């Protein structure tokens, strides 16, 4: 399965990079990283934090937002830090509406009942649903890749329906 962001490593505890070099008594927010890459524990309960060899109380001594830890009181210079992410929260993102394009969808995608592959099998489908062939110009049609026999397009240059027979495009005509 593909992921946006790093692939989760479920069940693997990971030591957080040392952030104590930024402790100065004023700064409270720090970026959490593992091996130089941002890490998102998910919640304060998914990370063990020690400052100056004292385990900190989650949601009281610190909070987590994404890959940022924010301490209630700014750690001072010279204090030690240790952090351990318990497993790893999945760094998931929401895909914005209308942001997936044809180039983003695999040529082999067959998503039943969706806009990609409508399901015409239900009762009354002939009167309730219809299919519109892709509309292309002759130039666009000639640039199509991996066309398979039986592919249908509406050629807007000719204003005709066309079908690919495996080696050439044929115009569908009526006998009336």
ABEGO torsion letter per residue (X at the ends): XBBBEBBBBBGBBBBBBBAAAABAGABABBBBBBGGBBBBAGBAAABBBBBGGBBBBBGAABBBBEABBBBABBBBBGBBBBBBBBEBBBBBBBBBBGABBAAABBAABBBBGBAABBBAABBGAAAABBBBBBBBBAAAAAABBGBBBGBBBBBAAAGBBBBBAGABBBBBBBAX
